[in-house]
Amino acid sequence: MFQNWNFLIAEMWVLLALAALVGLIAGFFFFRGKGKSEDNFSLDQSLAAAKSELLGLRKHLDTAQQQIFAQEAELSDLRQIAAAVGIGRPAEGAGAGQETLDELPDEMPEEYAQILLQRDERIALLEADLEDLRAELETDASKIEARFEEMIIEADERDAEIARLTETLAAYEEATGTGNVPQQVNA
């Protein structure tokens, strides 16, 4: 009765070793894929954060552009006031105030001349601030767009890697016959 048990015991140990090996390989693929999905999740989060930052900066850009338009309107109003007084187009730059004072009529009160001088100086400062703001906004916008493009490329690479791993997993499941095993539903 116990004559062929050595073969049976040896066969059981070989089958147990093969089952352990298959389990290790399947576990490796399963848990390695889980780490990739966590990486993809963090990449998706950083992409979403970059998109929200881009939207915030675009809102900031729109606000800055509205400020620029308001400053340009104020500048236009000041030029119209200067033209109505008879000064003509005020000179631009740092020496604009003195040139404006030279063009003033002799009968103009000194207080009004000082107001015009201050307005010319304010116009020059607004124009300088406007140019600085435009340059800063253009630089920021180009940096944001470049980073956004980099993140889109990274996301596309991750998607390609996910597709490749999905195909590999499907091929493995097909080869091992584990892909079509029905799952039991717990009632």
PLY file of the C-alpha trace (Angstrom):
ply
format ascii 1.0
element vertex 187
property float x
property float y
property float z
element edge 186
property int vertex1
property int vertex2
end_header
0.00 0.00 0.00
2.80 2.48 0.76
5.02 1.40 -2.13
4.42 4.34 -4.57
4.01 7.08 -2.02
7.52 8.43 -2.63
6.52 9.35 -6.15
3.26 10.91 -4.92
5.02 12.99 -2.25
7.71 14.11 -4.74
5.01 15.06 -7.24
3.17 17.10 -4.58
6.33 19.01 -3.65
7.11 19.79 -7.30
3.55 21.03 -7.89
3.69 23.15 -4.71
6.98 24.68 -5.87
5.48 25.44 -9.30
2.40 27.04 -7.68
4.64 29.19 -5.46
6.66 30.26 -8.49
3.53 31.20 -10.46
2.24 33.08 -7.40
5.51 35.02 -7.09
5.48 35.97 -10.76
1.82 37.02 -10.65
2.41 38.98 -7.45
5.36 40.72 -9.03
3.28 41.84 -12.00
0.31 42.79 -9.83
2.22 44.87 -7.27
4.58 46.40 -9.81
1.56 47.59 -11.79
0.07 49.04 -8.60
3.20 51.16 -8.05
2.92 52.46 -11.61
-0.68 53.45 -11.05
0.35 55.38 -7.93
2.99 57.17 -10.00
0.38 57.93 -12.63
-1.95 59.22 -9.92
0.72 61.61 -8.64
1.45 62.68 -12.21
-2.26 63.30 -12.77
-2.39 65.33 -9.56
0.60 67.43 -10.57
-0.92 67.93 -14.03
-4.20 69.05 -12.46
-2.29 71.39 -10.15
-0.40 72.83 -13.11
-3.67 73.32 -15.00
-5.22 75.14 -12.04
-2.07 77.24 -11.68
-2.26 78.04 -15.39
-5.91 79.08 -15.01
-5.00 81.23 -12.00
-2.17 82.89 -13.89
-4.43 83.47 -16.89
-6.92 85.16 -14.55
-4.04 87.22 -13.19
-3.04 88.05 -16.76
-6.62 89.12 -17.57
-6.70 91.30 -14.46
-3.37 92.84 -15.38
-4.59 93.48 -18.91
-7.68 95.18 -17.52
-5.40 97.34 -15.39
-3.35 98.13 -18.46
-6.48 99.15 -20.37
-7.58 101.31 -17.42
-4.15 102.96 -17.29
-4.22 103.52 -21.04
-7.68 105.08 -20.73
-6.41 107.32 -17.94
-3.43 108.26 -20.09
-5.74 109.06 -22.99
-7.94 111.19 -20.72
-4.92 113.07 -19.45
-3.72 113.71 -22.98
-7.17 115.00 -23.95
-7.14 117.35 -20.95
-3.69 118.58 -21.92
-4.83 119.08 -25.53
-7.96 120.96 -24.36
-5.83 123.33 -22.32
-3.84 124.11 -25.44
-0.64 122.31 -24.65
-0.94 119.86 -27.50
0.44 116.36 -27.12
2.48 116.17 -23.94
6.06 115.11 -24.41
6.98 111.61 -23.21
9.87 110.64 -20.98
11.53 112.03 -17.89
11.80 115.63 -19.14
8.14 115.85 -20.12
7.23 118.18 -17.25
9.65 120.97 -18.15
8.69 120.91 -21.83
5.02 121.14 -20.86
5.73 124.09 -18.58
7.56 125.85 -21.43
4.46 125.44 -23.64
2.02 126.86 -21.06
0.48 130.24 -21.72
1.72 133.09 -19.52
-1.68 133.82 -17.96
-2.08 130.26 -16.54
-2.05 130.11 -12.74
0.99 128.46 -11.13
-1.16 125.91 -9.29
-2.63 124.65 -12.54
0.83 124.48 -14.08
2.02 122.35 -11.14
-0.98 120.05 -11.56
-0.17 119.58 -15.24
3.47 118.95 -14.40
2.47 116.30 -11.86
0.11 114.70 -14.37
2.86 114.55 -17.00
5.16 112.88 -14.51
2.38 110.46 -13.55
1.81 109.66 -17.24
5.50 108.90 -17.72
5.49 106.63 -14.66
2.33 104.86 -15.82
3.82 104.24 -19.26
7.01 102.83 -17.71
4.98 100.62 -15.33
2.83 99.49 -18.22
5.82 98.35 -20.26
7.36 96.58 -17.24
4.08 94.80 -16.54
3.70 93.71 -20.15
7.24 92.29 -20.23
6.71 90.44 -16.94
3.39 88.98 -18.06
4.81 87.79 -21.36
7.72 86.10 -19.57
5.42 84.40 -17.04
3.00 83.26 -19.72
5.77 81.73 -21.83
7.21 79.88 -18.81
3.80 78.50 -17.86
3.02 77.38 -21.39
6.43 75.66 -21.69
5.92 73.77 -18.40
2.37 72.83 -19.40
3.68 71.38 -22.69
6.32 69.40 -20.78
3.67 67.97 -18.47
1.46 67.00 -21.40
4.40 65.16 -22.98
5.10 63.38 -19.67
1.42 62.41 -19.37
1.42 61.06 -22.93
4.52 59.00 -22.15
2.84 57.63 -19.02
-0.29 56.77 -21.01
1.82 54.90 -23.56
3.56 53.01 -20.73
0.17 52.13 -19.19
-1.08 50.88 -22.56
2.07 48.79 -23.02
1.77 47.27 -19.53
-1.94 46.58 -20.06
-1.15 44.72 -23.27
1.60 42.76 -21.51
-0.75 41.85 -18.66
-3.46 40.79 -21.11
-0.95 38.63 -22.98
0.21 37.09 -19.69
-3.37 36.39 -18.59
-4.14 34.87 -21.96
-1.02 32.71 -21.85
-1.70 31.50 -18.32
-5.47 31.29 -18.71
-6.10 33.50 -15.68
-7.84 36.31 -17.54
-11.18 34.57 -18.04
-11.69 33.30 -14.47
-15.13 34.53 -13.27
-15.08 36.45 -10.01
-17.43 35.41 -7.22
-19.79 38.05 -5.94
-20.15 38.16 -2.16
-23.81 38.28 -1.21
0 1
1 2
2 3
3 4
4 5
5 6
6 7
7 8
8 9
9 10
10 11
11 12
12 13
13 14
14 15
15 16
16 17
17 18
18 19
19 20
20 21
21 22
22 23
23 24
24 25
25 26
26 27
27 28
28 29
29 30
30 31
31 32
32 33
33 34
34 35
35 36
36 37
37 38
38 39
39 40
40 41
41 42
42 43
43 44
44 45
45 46
46 47
47 48
48 49
49 50
50 51
51 52
52 53
53 54
54 55
55 56
56 57
57 58
58 59
59 60
60 61
61 62
62 63
63 64
64 65
65 66
66 67
67 68
68 69
69 70
70 71
71 72
72 73
73 74
74 75
75 76
76 77
77 78
78 79
79 80
80 81
81 82
82 83
83 84
84 85
85 86
86 87
87 88
88 89
89 90
90 91
91 92
92 93
93 94
94 95
95 96
96 97
97 98
98 99
99 100
100 101
101 102
102 103
103 104
104 105
105 106
106 107
107 108
108 109
109 110
110 111
111 112
112 113
113 114
114 115
115 116
116 117
117 118
118 119
119 120
120 121
121 122
122 123
123 124
124 125
125 126
126 127
127 128
128 129
129 130
130 131
131 132
132 133
133 134
134 135
135 136
136 137
137 138
138 139
139 140
140 141
141 142
142 143
143 144
144 145
145 146
146 147
147 148
148 149
149 150
150 151
151 152
152 153
153 154
154 155
155 156
156 157
157 158
158 159
159 160
160 161
161 162
162 163
163 164
164 165
165 166
166 167
167 168
168 169
169 170
170 171
171 172
172 173
173 174
174 175
175 176
176 177
177 178
178 179
179 180
180 181
181 182
182 183
183 184
184 185
185 186
